[in-house]
Amino acid sequence: MKKPNLLKLGAIAFIFCSLLFTSCESEIIESSNSDLQKSAGSGDSCNFQPYGLYFENGKSVDCENNMMHFPSWDAFDLAVETLEDQVDNHEDSFVIPNDHLSEDALNDLEESSGFISDQPLIDYENSHEFCSLRAIEAALEDAWLDSSDQPGWSFDDYQENAINVDPYEQTLFNPFNEIMICNDIYKFIETGVLIIDSTHPDAVAALTASNNGISPEELAITYGGNSEDPGALQYNEDLISGNCILKTRKSIGIDLAAKYKLRAIHQLDNKTINGPSLNKAKKYKAFTKNYHRKTNNSKWKKRRIKRSAGFDGRRHDVNDPILCGMLIDTDVTGRYKKRRRSSGKIKVVLVSGGAPGVGTETGELVSTHRQRTFNETISFE
């Protein structure tokens, strides 16, 4: 198993290679496609324990496996919930015995003891010998904070992943926002999702092309097939409407005081996915992340502070992307608040009765973000 520090170094190298659109050479790992065929079976339904595998996608990674394989989206959601619980329990094992400490003393103890809040996520990745999107994002954030004492550094230099801001889901996706569910590979992009039949002879070619700058429209033409001969790939484009907000992500850095900052993040994840038993839940998410520095010349660091995240306003079920639907109150109007954490998350899962999607309208829904006595809101738009 790879150690976390090696994973971080590999992540930074991986990003550098990807940005240059080069093919960083590394040893080719023997494909696990035979395992895929054996586990997934020949039907539309799958029944197996999630595992990591290697499926050629045209990019190199410094791990044995480059993709996680789940039998269904339900199994994926269960894994996310399990990881959330594991991290909460792990955090409590540190915070509860030390709850009597002041804010400064608690953060100093965390640093001196080497406590790692994301350890359950790292352990999951290592157990599957898998290079995750989360590891890449964590390495980027750490590098950004490490340079925060340098001239010209800005709080806006770092932005979360444009597709998925949830670290628990990121643990299950590879750095290219890819995951295998039953026999299909789902690759999420800014305009929708590519679904690739892993058992099709052109699957590797289609996935490789998608990672080398080919547009989704061109991919659909080249690999989409027709009614008589289905191809390897289908492109499900996100619904777009001038009236409804069906998909959005916003991340804002906010100065609170000379030595305190927070990052307010929210996302409406309303991706349209078709297929037998492969319906992904629609989700609203909000995060509050805390940062602090001891002096005006020191580096910014993640900070354990009492904080919260929440929603306020109205949303709607989307039965028609033009008419939107009737606005209703949000399911959660309170705040998500736990013991002192460096970040807080609230997630509302909405699987509406028969409606193909969920959404809101400009000015109707906000996420709320609180750190100590500071309270900020950002609008879904």
N, C-alpha and C positions, 0 to 999 in steps of 0.2 A: 504494500500500500504506500501511496505517496504521502510524504509528510506535508503539513500545511505550508511551511515556508517554501518548499519546492514548488508547490502548487501555485503560490503567489508569483514566484519568479517565472514559471511557465506561462502564467496568465498574461503578465506584462509583455513577454516575448511574443506571445500569440497575437495580442492586440497590434503590436508593431507590424507584424507580418501581414495581418489582415488589412490594415490601413494602406499598405503599399500595394495591395492586390497581388502579392507574390505568393508563391507556393513554397513555404519554408519546408525544407526537406527533413524528414525524420524517418525512422524505421517504419515500414508498412506493417501494421498488425494484421494478422490473419483474420479475414472476415468471419463474423459470427452468423452469417445468413442461414447456415444449416441449423443453428440453434433456433433462429427465428421460425423457420418452417416447422421445426419439431414442436415448438411451444405453442405457436399460434394456431396450428391446424389449418384446415382448408375452408372452414365456414366463416360466417360473418361475426360470430361470437367467439370470444377467447376466454380461457380459464387457466391462469398460471400466476405465479408470484412475480412481482415486478423485478426486473434485473437490468443490468447494464450490458450493452453490446456494442460492437463496432460495425457501423454501416458506412460504406464509402460515400462521402458527400463532397469530395473535392478539396477538403481542407485538412490540415494536419493538427493534431493535438498531442499534448505530452502526457497522455493517459492511455491505459489499456482499452478503455471504452469511450466512445464519443456520443453516445445516445442512451437515454433511459427508455425502457420498454414496459408499458402498462397494458393490462388486458382491456381497460375501459376508462372513460373519464371519471366514473364513480371511484375506481381504484386510485386514480390520480388525486381526486379531492380528498379521499381518505388519507393518503400519504401526506398531503399538505397539512391536514388537521393533526395528524400524528406528530409531525415535525413541530408544529406550533406548540403543542402540549409539551413536547420534550424540551424545547427551548424555555418555555415558561417555568417548568420544574427545575431546570438547570439554573436559570436566573434566580429563582427563589432560594435555591440551596446556598447562594452567595449573599443575597440581599437580606433575607429574614434573620439569619444569625447576627448580621451586622447593622440591623435597622436602627440601632441606638446611635450610630456614628453620624457626625455632621456630613454635609454634602462633600466638603473638601476631603475629609478623612476617608469617606467611603470610596471616592474616586482614586485617592492615593493608594488605598489598600488594593483596589482592583489592579492598578498598574504594577505595584510591587509584587503581588502574588502571582501574576501571570494568568489570571482568570480570563477565559475567552468566552464571551457570551454566545457566540455562534458555534461552539464546539459540537453540539448535536448535529448541526448541518454539515460540518466538516467530516464528522464520523460517518454520516450517511454517504457522502460522496466517496470517501475512502473505501467504505465497505463494498461499493459497486465499482471501484477503480475508475471513477468517472470525473471528467473535467466539466464543471458546471458553469452556467451563466453567472451564478452568484459569486463564485470564486473570482471570475473576471471583474465583476463590478466591485467586489470588496478590495481587490488589488488596486483598481483605479482610484477608489475613494482614499485608500491609505496613502497612495502616492501623491494625491492632491493635497491631503492634509500635511504630509511630510514636507511639502514645499511652501507651506503657508507663512513661513517667516522670511520668505524671499521677496525682494522688491517686485512690484507689479502683480503680485498674487491677488486674485479676486474670488469672492465667494461664489460667483456665477461661472467660474471656469469649469466646474464639475456639474454634469447633468446625468440623471439616472437613465437607465436603458429606455429607449423610446417605445419599446413594445410592452415591457413588463417591469413594473416597479416593485413587485412583491418578492422579498428575499426567499421566502419559503417556496414559492413556485419556481423562482430562479434556480433553486437547488436541484430541481427535476428537469430543467431545460438545459440544452447545451448552449455554447456561446453564440450560436446562430439562430436561437429561438426555435429549436427543433425538438420534437419528441415523437416517439412511436406509440400509437394507441392501437392495440390489436394488430391488424395487418397494415395500417396506414401510418405514414409519417406526416405529421402536421408541422408546417413551417409558417410561423406567424410573421407577417410583414406589415408595414405601416398602412397599407391599403386593404388588408384582408388576410386570408390564409390560403396557402397552397397545401393541397392534400395529395400525397403521392402513394400509390399502391406499391408497397415494398416488394410484393411478389411479381410485379410486372417486369418483363425483360429490360425495359427502358428506365427502370426506377433510378438506378445509379446515375445514368446520363441526365435525367431530368433534375435530380437533386443537385448534382454537380453544376449544371448550368444555372440553377437558381442562385448558387453561391458565387457566381462569376459574372455578375452584372447583367444577365439577361432579364428583360422586363417580364412581369407576370403575364402580360397580354401575349407576348411572343412565346413564352413557355406554354401557354394554353393552346396556341396554334400548333406548335411543334409536337407537343406531347399529349394533347388533350384527346386525340382520337375522335371517334364519332359514335352515333347511336348503334351502329352495327359492330364496330370494333373499338370498344372503350380503350382509351390510352392510359398512360401511367399517371397522369396528373390532371387535377381539376383546380380551378382558381375560383374561390368564393370571395368575391369583392364585398367589402363592407357597404351596408346601406348608407346612402348619403341623402340628406334632406335639408332644405333651408330652414325648416321650422323646428325639426327635432335635433337634439344633440344625442347622438347614438354612440359616439366613441370619442373620448378625449383624455388627455393626460397633461397635467400641469405640475411644475416644480419651481418653487420660488424660495430664494434665500432671503431671510428677513433679519435685519439688525435690530436687536432688542436693547442692548446696552453696550458699553465699551468692551465688555469681556464675555458677552453672551450673544449667541445667534441661534436661530432655528431654521430648519428647512421644512416647508409645508408642501406636501405632495398629495395629489389625488389622481384617481384614474377611474374612468367608466369603461369597463371591459364588456363590450356587447358584440362579440364576434359571432358571425353566422356560420354554424357548422352543421352540415347535413350528413345523414348516414344512420343506419340501424344501430340504436343504442349508443350513439356517439355524440350525444348532445351536451355541449359544454355549458355549465351554468353561467348566467350573466351576473356580473359583480360590480359593485361600487367599492372603492377602497380609498382610505385616507391614512396618511402617515405623518407623524411629527418626529423630526430628528433633532437632537440637541447637540450644540457645540459650545466650547468654552476655552478660553486661554487665560493663563495666570497673570501674565503681564502684557503690555502693549507690544512687546518685541518677541514674545514666545509664540510657539506654534499652536494653532487651533487643534483641539482634540474632541472626540466624542465625549459626551458628558452624561452621567447619571443624574437626572433631575426629575422631579415630579412633573408629569406632562400628561396631555390627553389629546385625543383626536376624535372627531365626530362629524355628523352631518346635520344640516338643518334646511328645511325647505320642502319642495314638492317635486315629485317625479311622476312618470306615467308608464303604463304598459303600451307598447307600440304594436298596434294591430295594423296600422297603415303608416308607412314612412312619411307620407305627406300630411295626413290628418293628425298624426301622432297619437291622439287618445286623450282621455280626460285626466287632468292633473290631480294627483292624490298626495296626501302627506307621506313623507318618508317613513319607512318602517322603524328606523332608529332615530330618535331625536335627542337622546342623551349622549353622554361621552364615554368613550372607552378609556378607563384609567386604571393603572396597576401601580405596584410599588415602583420605586425609582428605577427607571430604565433609560438607556441612551436613545431609544426610539420607541414610538408607540404606534399601534396599527389598529384600525377598525375596518372590518370587512362586512358588507351586507350582500348576501347571496340571494338573488331573486330568480326564481323559476316560475314565471307567471302562467296562469291557466290558459293555455292555448295561444298566448300572444307570442309572436316570433321574436320579440325583443323588448328591451326596457330602455328608457331614456329620460331626458328632461328638456327644459328649454332655457335659453339665456336668462339669467337673473332669477331663476326659480329654485336653484339648489346650490348650497355652499358647503364646503368642508370647513370644519372648525379646528383650530390648532392652538393649544395652550401650553405655555411653559411658565411655571411658577405663577406670577400675577399677570403675565402678558397673554393676550388673547388675540388671535388673528383669524380671519376668514378669507377664503379664496373661492371665487365663483366658478361653477361649471359653465363653460362657454365654448 
